[in-house]
């Protein structure tokens, strides 16, 4: 048995590059692994649910890749089961590049980033477009009632493989909410110290 991602990505040309640059033997371990890593465990599920954005790559009929950033509230990417994820496709600039690509070629690749903790998860899968008239239960499953954006369709992805990447070269970045989580306790402590100082000065003032 091998890792599912190496079955997909270790093409003859990739193996030749590994051989040329001296990493073939190290990468061969992925082809000898006991766990294929094509079904999500609790670690992947929790990581996916904590994301507020992703990068997705599709391929057009002319062979050109297209990488797109998708975002929403934390948890906009839903885990439907251990081999299926999906998200609401909100109205954007109406070019429909990813939608058209998926219609012609269902293969898709995602990168999910956790910048503060310098972690990333790569996913390979097969995507399909779902409209509310066809499967309203799917649209209901990916909808976030608190996020007021127009949903045009759902993107549902059957996972073929995933892989965790090393943290090398990931620059830590923080969202406004993450920064507030760090700063708010410091501000509260500072205000408390100022109050204590004011009370101390008041007690020491000449009467």
C-alpha positions in Angstrom: 0.0 0.0 0.0 1.1 3.6 -0.6 0.1 7.1 0.3 -2.8 8.1 -2.0 -1.2 11.5 -2.7 2.0 9.8 -4.0 -0.1 7.6 -6.3 -1.6 10.8 -7.8 1.5 13.0 -7.9 4.5 10.8 -8.3 4.3 10.6 -12.1 7.3 9.4 -14.2 8.6 12.9 -14.7 8.3 13.7 -10.9 10.2 10.5 -10.1 12.8 11.5 -12.6 13.2 14.9 -10.9 13.5 13.2 -7.5 16.2 11.0 -8.9 18.0 13.9 -10.5 18.0 16.0 -7.3 18.8 13.1 -5.0 15.5 12.7 -3.1 14.1 9.6 -4.8 15.0 7.2 -2.0 13.5 9.4 0.7 10.3 9.9 -1.2 10.0 6.2 -1.9 8.9 5.8 1.7 5.5 7.4 0.7 5.0 4.6 -1.7 5.7 2.0 1.0 3.5 3.5 3.7 0.8 1.4 5.4 -1.8 4.2 5.6 -3.2 5.7 2.3 -4.4 8.9 4.0 -7.5 9.3 1.8 -10.1 9.5 4.6 -10.1 12.3 7.1 -9.3 11.7 10.7 -10.3 13.9 13.6 -7.1 16.0 13.2 -8.0 16.9 9.6 -11.6 17.5 10.4 -10.9 19.9 13.2 -8.3 21.7 11.0 -10.7 22.1 8.1 -13.5 23.4 10.3 -11.2 26.1 11.7 -10.3 27.6 8.4 -11.7 30.9 6.9 -10.1 30.6 3.5 -8.5 28.2 1.0 -6.6 28.1 -2.3 -8.0 25.8 -5.0 -6.5 24.8 -8.3 -8.5 23.5 -11.3 -7.4 22.9 -14.9 -9.1 24.4 -18.0 -9.8 22.5 -21.2 -6.7 24.1 -22.8 -4.5 22.6 -20.0 -3.8 25.9 -18.2 -4.1 25.7 -14.4 -6.2 28.2 -12.5 -5.6 29.0 -8.8 -8.4 30.8 -6.9 -8.7 32.1 -3.3 -12.0 31.2 -1.6 -13.0 32.6 1.8 -15.8 33.1 4.2 -16.5 32.9 7.9 -14.6 30.4 10.0 -16.1 27.0 9.2 -17.4 27.9 5.8 -15.7 24.7 4.5 -17.9 21.9 5.7 -16.9 18.3 6.4 -19.9 16.3 5.1 -18.3 12.9 6.0 -14.8 11.5 6.3 -14.3 11.5 2.5 -16.4 14.5 1.4 -16.2 18.2 2.0 -18.1 21.1 0.5 -18.7 24.8 0.6 -21.2 27.4 -0.5 -20.2 29.1 -3.8 -21.1 32.8 -3.3 -21.7 35.2 -6.1 -18.4 36.8 -7.2 -17.2 38.5 -10.4 -19.3 36.1 -12.5 -16.4 34.9 -14.7 -17.1 31.3 -13.6 -13.5 30.1 -14.3 -13.4 27.5 -11.6 -17.0 26.4 -12.2 -16.3 25.9 -15.9 -13.1 24.1 -15.3 -14.8 21.7 -12.8 -17.6 21.1 -15.3 -15.0 19.9 -17.9 -12.5 18.3 -15.5 -13.6 17.3 -12.0 -10.1 17.1 -10.6 -9.2 19.7 -8.0 -6.5 20.4 -5.5 -6.8 22.5 -2.3 -4.3 24.1 0.1 -5.5 25.1 3.5 -3.3 27.4 5.6 -3.0 28.0 9.3 -0.5 30.9 9.3 -0.2 31.6 13.0 0.7 27.9 13.7 2.6 27.5 10.4 0.7 24.5 9.3 -0.8 23.6 5.9 -3.0 20.7 4.6 -3.1 19.7 0.9 -6.1 17.9 -0.5 -6.7 16.3 -3.8 -10.2 15.4 -4.9 -12.9 15.3 -7.5 -15.4 18.2 -7.4 -18.9 18.6 -8.6 -21.3 21.5 -8.9 -24.6 21.2 -7.0 -27.6 23.5 -7.5 -30.4 24.0 -5.0 -33.0 22.7 -7.4 -31.1 19.4 -7.7 -30.1 18.7 -4.1 -31.5 21.3 -1.7 -30.2 19.3 1.3 -26.6 19.8 0.1 -27.1 23.6 -0.1 -28.6 23.6 3.4 -25.6 21.6 4.7 -23.1 24.1 3.4 -25.0 27.3 4.2 -24.1 29.6 7.1 -27.3 31.5 8.1 -25.2 34.2 9.9 -23.2 35.0 6.8 -25.3 37.1 4.5 -23.9 36.4 1.0 -25.8 35.1 -2.0 -25.2 31.4 -2.6 -25.3 30.5 -6.3 -24.4 26.8 -5.9 -22.4 24.4 -3.8 -19.0 22.8 -4.6 -18.8 19.3 -3.2 -15.5 17.5 -3.2 -14.8 13.8 -2.9 -11.4 13.4 -1.3 -8.9 11.2 -3.1 -5.8 12.1 -1.0 -4.4 14.5 1.6 -1.0 15.3 2.9 0.4 17.6 5.7 3.3 19.8 4.7 6.2 20.9 6.8 6.1 24.5 8.3 9.2 25.6 6.5 8.9 29.0 4.8 5.4 29.7 6.2 5.4 33.3 7.5 3.1 33.7 10.6 0.2 36.0 9.8 -2.7 36.9 12.1 -6.3 37.9 11.4 -7.9 40.9 13.2 -9.8 38.5 15.5 -6.6 36.6 16.3 -4.8 39.8 17.1 -7.6 40.9 19.3 -7.4 37.6 21.2 -3.8 38.4 22.0 -4.2 42.2 22.7 -7.5 42.4 24.5 -6.2 40.7 27.7 -3.2 43.1 27.7 -5.5 46.1 27.3 -7.7 44.9 30.1 -4.7 44.4 32.4 -3.3 47.8 31.5 -6.7 49.4 32.3 -6.8 47.6 35.6 -3.3 48.7 36.5 -4.2 52.3 35.6 -7.2 52.1 37.9 -5.1 50.7 40.7 -2.5 53.5 40.3 -5.2 56.2 40.3 -6.6 54.7 43.6 -3.1 54.6 45.1 -2.4 58.2 44.2 -5.7 59.3 45.5 -5.0 57.6 48.9 -1.6 59.2 49.1 -2.8 62.7 48.2 -2.6 65.4 51.0 -5.9 65.8 52.9 
